Amino acid sequence: MMGIIFFVLTSIGGIVEYQGQAMKLKSSTVFTGYSKIDIRISSSISTGIYFRTDIVGIHYHGKLTYSSNDFTPYVDFYAPTFTYQSRFYLQNAFLRVRKGIAEFQVGRQQVGWGTGYAFNPSNVFQHKSMFDPTYELDGVDALRLRIFPASLWELDMLWLPPDDTFGSRYGVRLHGNIGGWDISFGRVHFQRILAIPFDPPPPTLVALNETVDAFIGDFSGEISSVGVHGEFLKRDTASVALVGMDYTLSDGLTRILIEYLRNKDIIRFTNSSMDTIARYINFLTGNALSVGENELFVDLSRTMGFHSVELAAILNLDDGSGIIMPRLNLSLSDNASLILSPSVSFGKGEFASFPDGFFVRIRTGW
């Protein structure tokens, strides 16, 4: 009988996806593609008990190994390489138990902290790729306890066990609503491995394991029909802050989003070339939020029936370089979609070394 109840309450769905991406590197034009299947299984086992897992299989083809030199303005140093690897893995797999004012969640899960769209300074446990229009993130292995002491308020506590690279990491924040404004503040403890260039030339990279304790916070609300949001991370030696706004025109179809990032948490050397190398490598490996101290993100979108067009751009305000990413989102049916997006960089600074390219992504679900 319990088996029948479990079957009835279990939902099985998923997606099949293909993406192909062409990039113009410094010396050649290359292509990388993948085929992916994502099977989602979720079940309300009983009142207050919920289970979900996302089983992902991904197969890559084309050029799979790249050097960090391909994405930086310097080629005269020993840079790490990375390889796309076909594999099966669990993107999410967690059990949630709710009892009274407490909710306990264990397993691989999404954190979801922060209010930013392109950047999330306060979510140090997951890292977005601003070049992925879906911003899909792999879950992190964690124990999570959420307590709801009052209406519209929660205490969120997160602990990540040690792995092969890091020791344990944790975060705690209080999140609630005051006068229609969502706010949160808390503290995080984490580790990251920074790449530090070593002189004399040609520079090579050494790894520095850094422990970070920081305060975090975020807010979101509305002023005169304009959405306003922001978040920050403050540590003893540096700080990162983001402010943004979004507005939908009266036609309900056109939307503009603008975000400004002020990032003081970057490595500095007296040697400007080494300084630049360090910034690029740590950005590419996900251990730095940006290359520049002042970054601007702009996204303009318009809905046309079941389709939409979008124009996104990222600008480094320090050196004037940027990248433009037009995007066409087509709804092929109720469960199928197609994304077409070129990218073009400009200027002579940060984004000048990012390859121009074009990607296509088609997805169907069930």
C-alpha positions as CSV (number, residue, x, y, z in Angstrom):
1,M,0.0,0.0,0.0
2,M,2.8,2.5,0.9
3,G,4.5,1.7,-2.4
4,I,1.3,2.6,-4.3
5,I,1.0,5.9,-2.4
6,F,4.6,6.7,-3.1
7,F,4.1,6.0,-6.8
8,V,1.0,8.2,-7.0
9,L,2.7,11.1,-5.3
10,T,6.0,10.8,-7.3
11,S,6.5,13.2,-10.2
12,I,9.0,12.2,-13.0
13,G,10.0,14.8,-15.6
14,G,13.0,16.2,-17.3
15,I,14.6,17.7,-20.4
16,V,16.7,16.8,-23.3
17,E,19.0,19.5,-24.5
18,Y,21.6,20.2,-27.2
19,Q,24.0,23.1,-27.3
20,G,26.6,24.0,-29.9
21,Q,29.0,26.9,-29.5
22,A,31.5,28.3,-31.9
23,M,34.3,30.6,-30.6
24,K,37.0,32.6,-32.3
25,L,40.1,32.1,-30.3
26,K,43.4,34.0,-30.8
27,S,44.7,31.6,-33.4
28,S,41.7,29.6,-34.7
29,T,37.9,29.2,-34.6
30,V,36.7,26.2,-32.6
31,F,33.5,24.4,-31.8
32,T,32.3,22.7,-28.7
33,G,28.9,21.1,-28.2
34,Y,27.1,18.8,-25.8
35,S,24.0,16.6,-25.6
36,K,22.3,16.5,-22.2
37,I,19.5,14.6,-20.5
38,D,18.2,15.8,-17.1
39,I,15.7,13.5,-15.3
40,R,13.9,15.0,-12.3
41,I,12.3,12.8,-9.7
42,S,10.4,14.4,-6.9
43,S,8.0,13.0,-4.3
44,S,5.9,14.3,-1.4
45,I,6.4,11.2,0.7
46,S,4.0,12.4,3.3
47,T,2.9,15.7,4.9
48,G,6.0,17.7,5.6
49,I,8.4,15.3,3.9
50,Y,9.7,16.0,0.3
51,F,12.4,14.4,-1.8
52,R,13.9,15.5,-5.1
53,T,16.8,14.4,-7.3
54,D,18.0,15.6,-10.7
55,I,20.1,13.0,-12.6
56,V,22.1,14.6,-15.4
57,G,24.0,12.8,-18.2
58,I,26.1,15.1,-20.5
59,H,28.2,14.2,-23.5
60,Y,30.6,16.7,-25.0
61,H,32.1,16.8,-28.5
62,G,34.3,19.1,-30.5
63,K,37.3,20.8,-28.9
64,L,37.3,19.8,-25.3
65,T,40.6,21.1,-23.8
66,Y,41.4,24.8,-23.5
67,S,44.2,26.8,-22.0
68,S,43.5,29.8,-19.8
69,N,45.7,31.6,-22.3
70,D,42.8,31.4,-24.7
71,F,40.8,33.8,-22.6
72,T,43.4,36.2,-21.2
73,P,45.4,39.1,-22.9
74,Y,48.7,37.4,-22.0
75,V,50.3,34.3,-23.5
76,D,53.8,34.4,-22.0
77,F,53.1,32.5,-18.8
78,Y,52.4,28.9,-17.7
79,A,48.6,28.8,-17.5
80,P,46.3,26.0,-16.3
81,T,44.2,24.0,-18.7
82,F,40.7,22.7,-18.3
83,T,38.8,19.9,-20.1
84,Y,35.1,19.3,-20.6
85,Q,34.4,15.8,-19.4
86,S,31.3,13.7,-20.4
87,R,29.7,12.2,-17.2
88,F,26.7,11.3,-15.3
89,Y,26.1,13.2,-12.0
90,L,23.5,14.4,-9.5
91,Q,22.8,18.0,-10.0
92,N,20.4,18.0,-7.0
93,A,19.5,15.2,-4.5
94,F,18.0,16.3,-1.2
95,L,15.4,15.3,1.4
96,R,13.3,18.0,3.1
97,V,11.5,17.5,6.4
98,R,9.2,20.2,7.7
99,K,7.9,20.1,11.3
100,G,6.2,23.0,13.0
101,I,8.4,26.2,12.6
102,A,11.5,24.2,11.5
103,E,12.5,22.8,8.1
104,F,15.6,20.5,7.7
105,Q,17.1,19.8,4.3
106,V,20.0,17.4,3.7
107,G,21.8,16.6,0.4
108,R,22.8,18.3,-2.8
109,Q,20.7,21.5,-3.1
110,Q,20.4,25.0,-4.3
111,V,21.3,27.9,-1.9
112,G,19.5,30.7,-3.7
113,W,20.9,33.6,-1.5
114,G,21.1,37.1,-2.9
115,T,19.0,39.3,-5.1
116,G,21.3,40.1,-8.0
117,Y,20.7,38.8,-11.5
118,A,24.1,38.8,-13.2
119,F,26.1,38.8,-9.9
120,N,25.5,37.4,-6.4
121,P,28.2,38.6,-4.0
122,S,26.5,37.1,-1.0
123,N,26.1,33.5,-2.4
124,V,29.7,32.4,-2.0
125,F,28.8,28.7,-2.2
126,Q,27.6,28.8,-5.9
127,H,28.9,30.8,-8.8
128,K,26.9,32.0,-11.8
129,S,28.2,32.2,-15.3
130,M,27.1,35.5,-16.8
131,F,27.4,33.9,-20.2
132,D,24.7,31.3,-19.5
133,P,21.3,32.8,-20.2
134,T,19.6,30.2,-17.9
135,Y,21.9,30.7,-14.9
136,E,21.5,27.0,-14.0
137,L,23.7,26.0,-11.1
138,D,24.7,22.6,-9.8
139,G,23.7,22.1,-6.2
140,V,26.1,21.9,-3.3
141,D,26.2,19.1,-0.7
142,A,24.9,20.7,2.5
143,L,23.0,20.4,5.7
144,R,20.4,23.2,6.0
145,L,18.1,24.2,8.8
146,R,15.5,26.9,8.3
147,I,13.5,28.2,11.3
148,F,10.4,30.4,10.8
149,P,9.9,32.2,14.1
150,A,7.3,34.7,12.8
151,S,5.3,35.5,9.7
152,L,7.5,36.7,6.8
153,W,10.8,35.9,8.8
154,E,13.2,33.0,8.7
155,L,16.6,32.1,10.1
156,D,18.6,30.2,7.5
157,M,21.6,28.1,8.6
158,L,23.8,26.3,6.1
159,W,26.8,23.9,6.6
160,L,28.9,22.3,3.9
161,P,31.0,19.3,4.8
162,P,34.8,19.2,3.9
163,D,35.7,17.8,0.6
164,D,39.0,17.0,-1.3
165,T,39.7,20.7,-1.8
166,F,38.2,22.6,1.1
167,G,37.5,22.4,4.8
168,S,34.0,22.9,6.1
169,R,32.1,26.0,5.0
170,Y,29.1,27.6,6.6
171,G,26.7,30.5,6.5
172,V,23.8,31.9,8.5
173,R,21.4,34.7,7.7
174,L,18.2,36.2,8.9
175,H,15.7,37.0,6.1
176,G,12.5,38.8,6.4
177,N,10.2,41.6,5.2
178,I,9.7,45.1,6.5
179,G,7.2,47.4,5.0
180,G,7.2,45.5,1.7
181,W,11.0,45.3,1.5
182,D,12.7,42.0,1.6
183,I,16.0,42.2,3.5
184,S,18.6,39.8,4.9
185,F,21.9,39.9,6.7
186,G,24.2,37.3,8.0
187,R,27.7,35.8,8.1
188,V,29.6,33.3,5.9
189,H,32.9,31.3,6.3
190,F,34.4,29.7,3.3
191,Q,37.7,28.9,1.6
192,R,38.9,29.4,-1.9
193,I,42.1,28.6,-3.8
194,L,43.6,31.7,-5.4
195,A,46.0,31.6,-8.4
196,I,49.1,33.8,-7.7
197,P,51.6,34.5,-10.5
198,F,55.2,33.9,-9.4
199,D,58.1,36.0,-10.9
200,P,60.6,36.2,-12.5
201,P,59.3,35.8,-16.1
202,P,57.9,33.8,-17.6
203,P,55.5,33.8,-14.6
204,T,54.0,30.5,-13.4
205,L,51.1,30.2,-11.0
206,V,51.1,29.0,-7.4
207,A,48.0,28.2,-5.4
208,L,47.1,30.0,-2.2
209,N,44.4,28.5,0.0
210,E,42.6,31.5,1.6
211,T,40.0,31.4,4.4
212,V,37.4,34.1,4.3
213,D,35.1,35.3,7.1
214,A,32.6,37.9,5.9
215,F,29.3,39.7,6.6
216,I,26.6,39.5,3.9
217,G,23.3,41.2,3.2
218,D,20.8,42.0,0.5
219,F,17.5,43.9,-0.1
220,S,14.8,44.2,-2.7
221,G,11.7,46.3,-3.1
222,E,10.0,48.9,-5.2
223,I,10.1,52.7,-5.5
224,S,7.5,54.3,-7.8
225,S,7.0,51.2,-9.9
226,V,10.8,50.7,-10.3
227,G,12.2,47.5,-8.8
228,V,15.3,48.1,-6.7
229,H,17.7,45.5,-5.3
230,G,21.2,45.1,-3.9
231,E,23.5,43.0,-1.9
232,F,27.0,43.1,-0.4
233,L,29.8,41.1,1.1
234,K,32.1,42.8,3.6
235,R,35.3,41.2,4.9
236,D,38.3,42.7,6.9
237,T,40.4,43.5,3.8
238,A,37.8,44.1,1.0
239,S,34.2,44.5,0.1
240,V,31.9,43.8,-2.8
241,A,28.6,45.6,-3.4
242,L,25.9,45.4,-6.0
243,V,22.9,47.7,-6.7
244,G,20.4,47.3,-9.5
245,M,17.0,48.4,-10.8
246,D,14.5,46.9,-13.2
247,Y,11.5,48.5,-14.8
248,T,8.7,47.2,-17.1
249,L,7.1,49.7,-19.5
250,S,3.4,50.3,-19.4
251,D,2.9,47.9,-22.3
252,G,3.9,45.1,-20.0
253,L,6.2,43.7,-22.8
254,T,9.4,45.6,-22.6
255,R,11.7,45.4,-19.6
256,I,15.1,46.9,-18.7
257,L,17.4,45.7,-16.0
258,I,20.6,47.5,-14.9
259,E,23.1,46.3,-12.3
260,Y,26.3,48.0,-11.1
261,L,29.0,45.9,-9.3
262,R,31.7,47.5,-7.2
263,N,34.3,44.8,-6.5
264,K,37.2,45.6,-4.2
265,D,38.0,41.9,-3.5
266,I,40.7,41.6,-6.2
267,I,44.4,40.8,-6.1
268,R,46.8,43.6,-6.6
269,F,50.5,43.5,-7.5
270,T,52.9,46.3,-8.3
271,N,53.6,44.6,-11.6
272,S,50.5,45.4,-13.7
273,S,50.9,42.4,-16.1
274,M,51.0,40.0,-13.1
275,D,48.1,41.8,-11.5
276,T,46.0,41.3,-14.7
277,I,47.0,37.6,-15.0
278,A,45.9,37.0,-11.4
279,R,42.6,38.7,-12.0
280,Y,41.8,36.8,-15.1
281,I,42.7,33.3,-13.8
282,N,40.8,33.7,-10.6
283,F,37.8,35.0,-12.5
284,L,37.9,32.1,-15.0
285,T,38.1,29.6,-12.1
286,G,35.2,31.0,-10.3
287,N,37.3,32.4,-7.3
288,A,36.7,36.0,-8.2
289,L,33.4,37.7,-9.1
290,S,34.9,39.9,-11.8
291,V,38.1,41.1,-13.4
292,G,37.4,44.9,-13.0
293,E,36.6,46.8,-9.9
294,N,33.6,48.6,-11.6
295,E,31.3,46.5,-13.8
296,L,28.0,47.4,-15.4
297,F,25.4,44.9,-16.6
298,V,22.4,46.0,-18.8
299,D,19.7,43.8,-20.1
300,L,16.9,45.0,-22.4
301,S,14.2,42.5,-23.4
302,R,10.9,42.5,-25.2
303,T,8.2,39.8,-25.3
304,M,6.5,39.1,-28.6
305,G,3.7,36.5,-28.1
306,F,5.4,33.3,-26.9
307,H,8.9,34.6,-28.1
308,S,11.2,37.2,-26.8
309,V,14.3,39.2,-28.0
310,E,17.0,40.3,-25.6
311,L,20.0,42.5,-25.7
312,A,22.5,42.0,-22.8
313,A,25.8,43.8,-22.4
314,I,28.6,43.9,-19.8
315,L,30.9,46.9,-19.5
316,N,34.1,47.3,-17.6
317,L,33.9,50.9,-16.5
318,D,37.6,51.1,-15.6
319,D,39.0,50.3,-19.1
320,G,36.0,50.8,-21.3
321,S,35.9,47.3,-22.7
322,G,32.7,45.2,-22.9
323,I,30.8,42.4,-24.5
324,I,27.4,42.5,-26.2
325,M,25.2,39.4,-26.3
326,P,22.0,39.7,-28.4
327,R,19.6,36.8,-27.8
328,L,16.5,35.4,-29.5
329,N,14.3,33.1,-27.4
330,L,11.9,31.1,-29.5
331,S,9.1,28.9,-28.1
332,L,8.7,26.0,-30.5
333,S,5.9,24.3,-28.5
334,D,4.6,24.0,-25.0
335,N,7.7,22.0,-24.0
336,A,10.3,23.0,-26.5
337,S,12.4,26.1,-26.8
338,L,15.3,27.4,-28.9
339,I,17.9,30.1,-28.0
340,L,20.2,31.8,-30.5
341,S,22.8,34.1,-29.2
342,P,26.0,35.7,-30.7
343,S,28.5,37.5,-28.5
344,V,30.8,40.3,-29.6
345,S,33.5,42.0,-27.5
346,F,34.9,45.5,-27.9
347,G,37.6,47.7,-26.4
348,K,41.2,47.0,-25.4
349,G,40.8,46.0,-21.8
350,E,39.1,43.1,-19.9
351,F,36.7,41.8,-22.5
352,A,39.0,42.3,-25.5
353,S,40.5,38.9,-24.8
354,F,37.1,37.1,-24.6
355,P,36.4,35.3,-27.8
356,D,33.6,36.3,-30.1
357,G,31.2,33.5,-30.7
358,F,27.8,32.1,-31.3
359,F,25.8,29.5,-29.5
360,V,22.5,27.7,-30.2
361,R,20.6,25.8,-27.6
362,I,17.5,23.7,-28.1
363,R,15.6,22.1,-25.3
364,T,12.6,19.9,-25.0
365,G,10.9,18.7,-21.8
366,W,8.3,16.3,-20.6
